[in-house]
Amino acid sequence: MFYAEQIEKSVEIRRHNGQCAYGPWMTADEMTSRDVVEAIVDEIMECTCRDNRGERSPNNNTEESGRVEVGGEIFLYRQ
């Protein structure tokens, strides 16, 4: 199994309105927007690379949790 597929199977995603999270945590399969899933997978992979290089994240995202913005909407993720 490729790393991106492993991330998809383990990540949970939730909407955020800029002030607080709302709605249920959803799996990647439950998300209707493939763009959101791909953005989160890309972010987690980038965090992994940064950790391997010993660099700090400018946005405080980690492999375990963080937030991404897609199409003007904010989404939280956790593994």
VOSEPA-102514 format. One record per residue: y, x, z of N, C-alpha, C in turn. Coordinates in Angstrom, 3 decimals. Each point is the difference from the previous one (the first is absolute). Layout:
BEGIN
<r><n_y>Y</n_y><n_x>X</n_x><n_z>Z</n_z><ca_y>Y</ca_y><ca_x>X</ca_x><ca_z>Z</ca_z><c_y>Y</c_y><c_x>X</c_x><c_z>Z</c_z></r>
...
END
This chain:
BEGIN
<r><n_y>-1.171</n_y><n_x>0.844</n_x><n_z>0.000</n_z><ca_y>1.171</ca_y><ca_x>-0.844</ca_x><ca_z>0.000</ca_z><c_y>1.246</c_y><c_x>0.898</c_x><c_z>0.000</c_z></r>
<r><n_y>0.945</n_y><n_x>-0.336</n_x><n_z>-0.805</n_z><ca_y>1.242</ca_y><ca_x>0.753</ca_x><ca_z>-0.075</ca_z><c_y>0.879</c_y><c_x>-0.313</c_x><c_z>1.204</c_z></r>
<r><n_y>0.886</n_y><n_x>0.932</n_x><n_z>0.328</n_z><ca_y>0.868</ca_y><ca_x>-0.150</ca_x><ca_z>1.170</ca_z><c_y>0.857</c_y><c_x>-1.265</c_x><c_z>-0.087</c_z></r>
<r><n_y>0.554</n_y><n_x>-0.290</n_x><n_z>-1.171</n_z><ca_y>0.831</ca_y><ca_x>-1.195</ca_x><ca_z>-0.163</ca_z><c_y>-0.796</c_y><c_x>-1.269</c_x><c_z>0.300</c_z></r>
<r><n_y>-1.247</n_y><n_x>-0.030</n_x><n_z>-0.402</n_z><ca_y>-0.852</ca_y><ca_x>-1.165</ca_x><ca_z>0.280</ca_z><c_y>-0.285</c_y><c_x>-0.118</c_x><c_z>1.490</c_z></r>
<r><n_y>-0.189</n_y><n_x>1.122</n_x><n_z>0.672</n_z><ca_y>-0.221</ca_y><ca_x>-0.017</ca_x><ca_z>1.446</ca_z><c_y>1.227</c_y><c_x>-0.544</c_x><c_z>0.722</c_z></r>
<r><n_y>1.171</n_y><n_x>0.415</n_x><n_z>-0.454</n_z><ca_y>1.235</ca_y><ca_x>-0.494</ca_x><ca_z>0.604</ca_z><c_y>0.097</c_y><c_x>-1.509</c_x><c_z>-0.176</c_z></r>
<r><n_y>-0.245</n_y><n_x>-0.480</n_x><n_z>-1.196</n_z><ca_y>0.085</ca_y><ca_x>-1.437</ca_x><ca_z>-0.272</ca_z><c_y>-0.927</c_y><c_x>-0.803</c_x><c_z>0.896</c_z></r>
<r><n_y>-1.170</n_y><n_x>0.516</n_x><n_z>0.257</n_z><ca_y>-0.970</ca_y><ca_x>-0.725</ca_x><ca_z>0.819</ca_z><c_y>0.371</c_y><c_x>0.000</c_x><c_z>1.484</c_z></r>
<r><n_y>0.829</n_y><n_x>0.954</n_x><n_z>0.422</n_z><ca_y>0.295</ca_y><ca_x>0.114</ca_x><ca_z>1.424</ca_z><c_y>1.418</c_y><c_x>-0.428</c_x><c_z>0.391</c_z></r>
<r><n_y>0.879</n_y><n_x>-0.210</n_x><n_z>-0.966</n_z><ca_y>1.396</ca_y><ca_x>-0.287</ca_x><ca_z>0.321</ca_z><c_y>0.223</c_y><c_x>-1.497</c_x><c_z>0.223</c_z></r>
<r><n_y>0.940</n_y><n_x>-0.291</n_x><n_z>0.911</n_z><ca_y>0.475</ca_y><ca_x>-1.365</ca_x><ca_z>0.213</ca_z><c_y>1.495</c_y><c_x>-0.006</c_x><c_z>-0.291</c_z></r>
<r><n_y>0.488</n_y><n_x>-1.114</n_x><n_z>-0.554</n_z><ca_y>1.378</ca_y><ca_x>-0.093</ca_x><ca_z>-0.487</ca_z><c_y>0.652</c_y><c_x>-1.255</c_x><c_z>0.573</c_z></r>
<r><n_y>1.279</n_y><n_x>0.147</n_x><n_z>0.344</n_z><ca_y>0.743</ca_y><ca_x>-1.128</ca_x><ca_z>0.560</ca_z><c_y>1.438</c_y><c_x>0.042</c_x><c_z>-0.502</c_z></r>
<r><n_y>0.586</n_y><n_x>-1.147</n_x><n_z>-0.220</n_z><ca_y>1.393</ca_y><ca_x>-0.080</ca_x><ca_z>-0.449</ca_z><c_y>0.954</c_y><c_x>0.308</c_x><c_z>1.159</c_z></r>
<r><n_y>1.205</n_y><n_x>0.432</n_x><n_z>-0.372</n_z><ca_y>1.048</ca_y><ca_x>0.291</ca_x><ca_z>0.977</ca_z><c_y>1.310</c_y><c_x>-0.479</c_x><c_z>-0.595</c_z></r>
<r><n_y>0.823</n_y><n_x>-0.653</n_x><n_z>0.804</n_z><ca_y>1.249</ca_y><ca_x>-0.555</ca_x><ca_z>-0.547</ca_z><c_y>1.217</c_y><c_x>0.876</c_x><c_z>0.270</c_z></r>
<r><n_y>-0.219</n_y><n_x>1.237</n_x><n_z>0.451</n_z><ca_y>1.107</ca_y><ca_x>0.884</ca_x><ca_z>0.310</ca_z><c_y>0.323</c_y><c_x>0.035</c_x><c_z>1.478</c_z></r>
<r><n_y>-0.420</n_y><n_x>-1.036</n_x><n_z>0.724</n_z><ca_y>0.212</ca_y><ca_x>-0.059</ca_x><ca_z>1.445</ca_z><c_y>-1.311</c_y><c_x>-0.047</c_x><c_z>0.756</c_z></r>
<r><n_y>-0.969</n_y><n_x>-0.713</n_x><n_z>-0.548</n_z><ca_y>-1.293</ca_y><ca_x>-0.091</ca_x><ca_z>0.681</ca_z><c_y>-1.100</c_y><c_x>-0.325</c_x><c_z>-1.013</c_z></r>
<r><n_y>-1.220</n_y><n_x>0.318</n_x><n_z>0.399</n_z><ca_y>-1.158</ca_y><ca_x>-0.307</ca_x><ca_z>-0.833</ca_z><c_y>-0.334</c_y><c_x>-1.481</c_x><c_z>0.144</c_z></r>
<r><n_y>-0.566</n_y><n_x>-0.573</n_x><n_z>-1.027</n_z><ca_y>-0.405</ca_y><ca_x>-1.394</ca_x><ca_z>0.085</ca_z><c_y>-1.235</c_y><c_x>-0.237</c_x><c_z>-0.857</c_z></r>
<r><n_y>-0.675</n_y><n_x>-1.088</n_x><n_z>0.277</n_z><ca_y>-1.206</ca_y><ca_x>-0.341</ca_x><ca_z>-0.741</ca_z><c_y>-1.190</c_y><c_x>0.809</c_x><c_z>0.481</c_z></r>
<r><n_y>-1.164</n_y><n_x>-0.353</n_x><n_z>-0.492</n_z><ca_y>-1.224</ca_y><ca_x>0.688</ca_x><ca_z>0.440</ca_z><c_y>-0.162</c_y><c_x>1.362</c_x><c_z>-0.663</c_z></r>
<r><n_y>-0.749</n_y><n_x>0.870</n_x><n_z>0.655</n_z><ca_y>-0.422</ca_y><ca_x>1.245</ca_x><ca_z>-0.642</ca_z><c_y>-1.014</c_y><c_x>-0.375</c_x><c_z>-1.064</c_z></r>
<r><n_y>0.136</n_y><n_x>0.555</n_x><n_z>-1.191</n_z><ca_y>-0.897</ca_y><ca_x>-0.305</ca_x><ca_z>-1.109</ca_z><c_y>-0.669</c_y><c_x>1.273</c_x><c_z>-0.487</c_z></r>
<r><n_y>-1.189</n_y><n_x>-0.162</n_x><n_z>-0.552</n_z><ca_y>-0.667</ca_y><ca_x>1.137</ca_x><ca_z>-0.629</ca_z><c_y>0.582</c_y><c_x>0.178</c_x><c_z>-1.400</c_z></r>
<r><n_y>-0.303</n_y><n_x>1.115</n_x><n_z>-0.623</n_z><ca_y>0.482</ca_y><ca_x>0.246</ca_x><ca_z>-1.365</ca_z><c_y>-0.519</c_y><c_x>-1.075</c_x><c_z>-0.950</c_z></r>
<r><n_y>-1.212</n_y><n_x>-0.475</n_x><n_z>0.213</n_z><ca_y>-0.572</ca_y><ca_x>-1.043</ca_x><ca_z>-0.853</ca_z><c_y>0.748</c_y><c_x>-1.325</c_x><c_z>0.129</c_z></r>
<r><n_y>0.598</n_y><n_x>-0.252</n_x><n_z>1.156</n_z><ca_y>0.712</ca_y><ca_x>-1.253</ca_x><ca_z>0.225</ca_z><c_y>1.431</c_y><c_x>0.020</c_x><c_z>-0.535</c_z></r>
<r><n_y>0.533</n_y><n_x>1.178</n_x><n_z>-0.267</n_z><ca_y>1.363</ca_y><ca_x>0.113</ca_x><ca_z>-0.520</ca_z><c_y>0.042</c_y><c_x>-0.497</c_x><c_z>-1.439</c_z></r>
<r><n_y>1.003</n_y><n_x>-0.794</n_x><n_z>-0.316</n_z><ca_y>0.119</ca_y><ca_x>-0.516</ca_x><ca_z>-1.361</ca_z><c_y>0.671</c_y><c_x>1.003</c_x><c_z>-0.929</c_z></r>
<r><n_y>0.752</n_y><n_x>0.926</n_x><n_z>0.568</n_z><ca_y>0.719</ca_y><ca_x>0.981</ca_x><ca_z>-0.819</ca_z><c_y>-0.741</c_y><c_x>1.337</c_x><c_z>-0.028</c_z></r>
<r><n_y>-0.494</n_y><n_x>0.352</n_x><n_z>-1.144</n_z><ca_y>-0.673</ca_y><ca_x>1.290</ca_x><ca_z>-0.174</ca_z><c_y>0.995</c_y><c_x>1.152</c_x><c_z>0.152</c_z></r>
<r><n_y>1.276</n_y><n_x>-0.240</n_x><n_z>-0.339</n_z><ca_y>1.032</ca_y><ca_x>1.025</ca_x><ca_z>0.138</ca_z><c_y>0.161</c_y><c_x>0.437</c_x><c_z>1.455</c_z></r>
<r><n_y>-0.090</n_y><n_x>-0.948</n_x><n_z>0.920</n_z><ca_y>0.125</ca_y><ca_x>0.314</ca_x><ca_z>1.427</ca_z><c_y>-1.160</c_y><c_x>0.875</c_x><c_z>0.440</c_z></r>
<r><n_y>-1.203</n_y><n_x>-0.377</n_x><n_z>-0.373</n_z><ca_y>-1.190</ca_y><ca_x>0.777</ca_x><ca_z>0.377</ca_z><c_y>0.100</c_y><c_x>1.415</c_x><c_z>-0.554</c_z></r>
<r><n_y>0.375</n_y><n_x>0.129</n_x><n_z>-1.252</n_z><ca_y>0.103</ca_y><ca_x>1.329</ca_x><ca_z>-0.615</ca_z><c_y>1.084</c_y><c_x>0.846</c_x><c_z>0.657</c_z></r>
<r><n_y>1.133</n_y><n_x>-0.617</n_x><n_z>0.359</n_z><ca_y>1.079</ca_y><ca_x>0.746</ca_x><ca_z>0.666</ca_z><c_y>-0.459</c_y><c_x>0.500</c_x><c_z>1.364</c_z></r>
<r><n_y>-0.744</n_y><n_x>-0.812</n_x><n_z>0.720</n_z><ca_y>-0.485</ca_y><ca_x>0.403</ca_x><ca_z>1.321</ca_z><c_y>-1.052</c_y><c_x>1.091</c_x><c_z>-0.120</c_z></r>
<r><n_y>-0.909</n_y><n_x>-0.135</n_x><n_z>-0.942</n_z><ca_y>-1.010</ca_y><ca_x>1.050</ca_x><ca_z>-0.218</ca_z><c_y>0.685</c_y><c_x>1.311</c_x><c_z>-0.361</c_z></r>
<r><n_y>0.985</n_y><n_x>-0.052</n_x><n_z>-0.888</n_z><ca_y>0.746</ca_y><ca_x>1.207</ca_x><ca_z>-0.377</ca_z><c_y>0.689</c_y><c_x>0.623</c_x><c_z>1.208</c_z></r>
<r><n_y>0.596</n_y><n_x>-0.834</n_x><n_z>0.849</n_z><ca_y>0.702</ca_y><ca_x>0.511</ca_x><ca_z>1.185</ca_z><c_y>-0.984</c_y><c_x>0.671</c_x><c_z>0.971</c_z></r>
<r><n_y>-1.140</n_y><n_x>-0.615</n_x><n_z>0.217</n_z><ca_y>-0.996</ca_y><ca_x>0.578</ca_x><ca_z>0.903</ca_z><c_y>-0.516</c_y><c_x>1.318</c_x><c_z>-0.559</c_z></r>
<r><n_y>-0.224</n_y><n_x>0.058</n_x><n_z>-1.304</n_z><ca_y>-0.461</ca_y><ca_x>1.247</ca_x><ca_z>-0.611</ca_z><c_y>1.072</c_y><c_x>1.088</c_x><c_z>0.129</c_z></r>
<r><n_y>1.263</n_y><n_x>-0.374</n_x><n_z>-0.166</n_z><ca_y>1.091</ca_y><ca_x>0.959</ca_x><ca_z>0.167</ca_z><c_y>0.065</c_y><c_x>0.498</c_x><c_z>1.447</c_z></r>
<r><n_y>-0.186</n_y><n_x>-0.901</n_x><n_z>0.964</n_z><ca_y>-0.004</ca_y><ca_x>0.394</ca_x><ca_z>1.411</ca_z><c_y>-1.134</c_y><c_x>0.989</c_x><c_z>0.281</c_z></r>
<r><n_y>-1.151</n_y><n_x>-0.235</n_x><n_z>-0.602</n_z><ca_y>-1.129</ca_y><ca_x>0.911</ca_x><ca_z>0.171</ca_z><c_y>0.346</c_y><c_x>1.387</c_x><c_z>-0.532</c_z></r>
<r><n_y>0.609</n_y><n_x>0.042</n_x><n_z>-1.161</n_z><ca_y>0.393</ca_y><ca_x>1.285</ca_x><ca_z>-0.595</ca_z><c_y>1.041</c_y><c_x>0.705</c_x><c_z>0.864</c_z></r>
<r><n_y>0.987</n_y><n_x>-0.748</n_x><n_z>0.496</n_z><ca_y>1.015</ca_y><ca_x>0.589</ca_x><ca_z>0.872</ca_z><c_y>-0.632</c_y><c_x>0.587</c_x><c_z>1.255</c_z></r>
<r><n_y>-0.937</n_y><n_x>-0.743</n_x><n_z>0.606</n_z><ca_y>-0.677</ca_y><ca_x>0.491</ca_x><ca_z>1.204</ca_z><c_y>-0.765</c_y><c_x>1.282</c_x><c_z>-0.297</c_z></r>
<r><n_y>-0.659</n_y><n_x>0.046</n_x><n_z>-1.138</n_z><ca_y>-0.752</ca_y><ca_x>1.200</ca_x><ca_z>-0.366</ca_z><c_y>0.920</c_y><c_x>1.205</c_x><c_z>-0.197</c_z></r>
<r><n_y>1.215</n_y><n_x>-0.255</n_x><n_z>-0.454</n_z><ca_y>0.964</ca_y><ca_x>1.078</ca_x><ca_z>-0.202</ca_z><c_y>0.804</c_y><c_x>0.296</c_x><c_z>1.259</c_z></r>
<r><n_y>-0.174</n_y><n_x>-0.819</n_x><n_z>1.029</n_z><ca_y>0.735</ca_y><ca_x>0.193</ca_x><ca_z>1.248</ca_z><c_y>1.449</c_y><c_x>-0.422</c_x><c_z>-0.076</c_z></r>
<r><n_y>0.312</n_y><n_x>-0.933</n_x><n_z>-0.886</n_z><ca_y>1.379</ca_y><ca_x>-0.465</ca_x><ca_z>-0.169</ca_z><c_y>0.232</c_y><c_x>-1.283</c_x><c_z>0.782</c_z></r>
<r><n_y>1.239</n_y><n_x>-0.234</n_x><n_z>0.373</n_z><ca_y>0.370</ca_y><ca_x>-1.231</ca_x><ca_z>0.684</ca_z><c_y>0.362</c_y><c_x>-1.070</c_x><c_z>-1.024</c_z></r>
<r><n_y>-0.263</n_y><n_x>-1.232</n_x><n_z>0.354</n_z><ca_y>0.327</ca_y><ca_x>-1.119</ca_x><ca_z>-0.874</ca_z><c_y>1.463</c_y><c_x>-0.391</c_x><c_z>0.166</c_z></r>
<r><n_y>0.740</n_y><n_x>-0.099</n_x><n_z>-1.094</n_z><ca_y>1.409</ca_y><ca_x>-0.403</ca_x><ca_z>0.110</ca_z><c_y>0.169</c_y><c_x>-1.460</c_x><c_z>0.429</c_z></r>
<r><n_y>-1.009</n_y><n_x>-0.832</n_x><n_z>-0.219</n_z><ca_y>0.101</ca_y><ca_x>-1.418</ca_x><ca_z>0.331</ca_z><c_y>-0.864</c_y><c_x>-0.400</c_x><c_z>1.198</c_z></r>
<r><n_y>-0.600</n_y><n_x>0.982</n_x><n_z>0.676</n_z><ca_y>-0.840</ca_y><ca_x>-0.221</ca_x><ca_z>1.191</ca_z><c_y>-1.285</c_y><c_x>-0.765</c_x><c_z>-0.285</c_z></r>
<r><n_y>-0.374</n_y><n_x>-0.179</n_x><n_z>-1.256</n_z><ca_y>-1.282</ca_y><ca_x>-0.610</ca_x><ca_z>-0.315</ca_z><c_y>-1.112</c_y><c_x>1.002</c_x><c_z>0.280</c_z></r>
<r><n_y>-1.162</n_y><n_x>-0.520</n_x><n_z>0.366</n_z><ca_y>-1.179</ca_y><ca_x>0.835</ca_x><ca_z>0.221</ca_z><c_y>-1.163</c_y><c_x>-0.593</c_x><c_z>-0.766</c_z></r>
<r><n_y>-1.137</n_y><n_x>0.683</n_x><n_z>0.057</n_z><ca_y>-1.199</ca_y><ca_x>-0.550</ca_x><ca_z>-0.617</ca_z><c_y>-0.430</c_y><c_x>-1.287</c_x><c_z>0.694</c_z></r>
<r><n_y>0.278</n_y><n_x>-0.099</n_x><n_z>1.295</n_z><ca_y>-0.454</ca_y><ca_x>-1.146</ca_x><ca_z>0.793</ca_z><c_y>0.911</c_y><c_x>-1.215</c_x><c_z>-0.090</c_z></r>
<r><n_y>1.310</n_y><n_x>0.228</n_x><n_z>-0.165</n_z><ca_y>0.914</ca_y><ca_x>-1.140</ca_x><ca_z>-0.047</ca_z><c_y>1.325</c_y><c_x>0.407</c_x><c_z>-0.638</c_z></r>
<r><n_y>0.705</n_y><n_x>-1.015</n_x><n_z>-0.495</n_z><ca_y>1.293</ca_y><ca_x>0.264</ca_x><ca_z>-0.621</ca_z><c_y>0.524</c_y><c_x>-1.230</c_x><c_z>-0.703</c_z></r>
<r><n_y>1.016</n_y><n_x>0.226</n_x><n_z>-0.825</n_z><ca_y>0.596</ca_y><ca_x>-1.105</ca_x><ca_z>-0.746</ca_z><c_y>0.409</c_y><c_x>0.472</c_x><c_z>-1.381</c_z></r>
<r><n_y>-0.085</n_y><n_x>-0.904</n_x><n_z>-0.948</n_z><ca_y>0.418</ca_y><ca_x>0.280</ca_x><ca_z>-1.368</ca_z><c_y>0.835</c_y><c_x>-1.178</c_x><c_z>-0.489</c_z></r>
<r><n_y>0.854</n_y><n_x>0.279</n_x><n_z>-0.974</n_z><ca_y>0.798</ca_y><ca_x>-1.050</ca_x><ca_z>-0.617</ca_z><c_y>-0.429</c_y><c_x>-0.137</c_x><c_z>-1.449</c_z></r>
<r><n_y>-0.319</n_y><n_x>-1.226</n_x><n_z>-0.383</n_z><ca_y>-0.435</ca_y><ca_x>-0.285</ca_x><ca_z>-1.367</ca_z><c_y>0.749</c_y><c_x>-1.236</c_x><c_z>-0.480</c_z></r>
<r><n_y>0.746</n_y><n_x>0.153</n_x><n_z>-1.073</n_z><ca_y>0.739</ca_y><ca_x>-1.128</ca_x><ca_z>-0.561</ca_z><c_y>0.986</c_y><c_x>-0.617</c_x><c_z>0.974</c_z></r>
<r><n_y>0.599</n_y><n_x>0.816</n_x><n_z>0.855</n_z><ca_y>0.973</ca_y><ca_x>-0.509</ca_x><ca_z>0.953</ca_z><c_y>-0.603</c_y><c_x>-0.581</c_x><c_z>1.262</c_z></r>
<r><n_y>-1.327</n_y><n_x>-0.070</n_x><n_z>0.092</n_z><ca_y>-0.671</ca_y><ca_x>-0.507</ca_x><ca_z>1.186</ca_z><c_y>-0.607</c_y><c_x>1.158</c_x><c_z>0.777</c_z></r>
<r><n_y>-0.055</n_y><n_x>-0.148</n_x><n_z>1.319</n_z><ca_y>-0.554</ca_y><ca_x>1.037</ca_x><ca_z>0.860</ca_z><c_y>-1.392</c_y><c_x>-0.432</c_x><c_z>0.454</c_z></r>
<r><n_y>-0.922</n_y><n_x>0.956</n_x><n_z>-0.040</n_z><ca_y>-1.359</ca_y><ca_x>-0.261</ca_x><ca_z>0.451</ca_z><c_y>-0.410</c_y><c_x>1.096</c_x><c_z>0.979</c_z></r>
<r><n_y>-0.681</n_y><n_x>-0.397</n_x><n_z>1.061</n_z><ca_y>-0.555</ca_y><ca_x>0.932</ca_x><ca_z>0.966</ca_z><c_y>-1.459</c_y><c_x>0.226</c_x><c_z>-0.333</c_z></r>
<r><n_y>-0.505</n_y><n_x>1.159</n_x><n_z>0.362</n_z><ca_y>-1.434</ca_y><ca_x>0.245</ca_x><ca_z>-0.173</ca_z><c_y>-0.553</c_y><c_x>0.685</c_x><c_z>1.243</c_z></r>
<r><n_y>-1.285</n_y><n_x>-0.194</n_x><n_z>0.214</n_z><ca_y>-0.708</ca_y><ca_x>0.694</ca_x><ca_z>1.069</ca_z><c_y>-1.443</c_y><c_x>0.181</c_x><c_z>-0.420</c_z></r>
<r><n_y>-0.603</n_y><n_x>1.035</n_x><n_z>0.575</n_z><ca_y>-1.416</ca_y><ca_x>0.236</ca_x><ca_z>-0.294</ca_z><c_y>-0.793</c_y><c_x>-0.069</c_x><c_z>1.269</c_z></r>
END
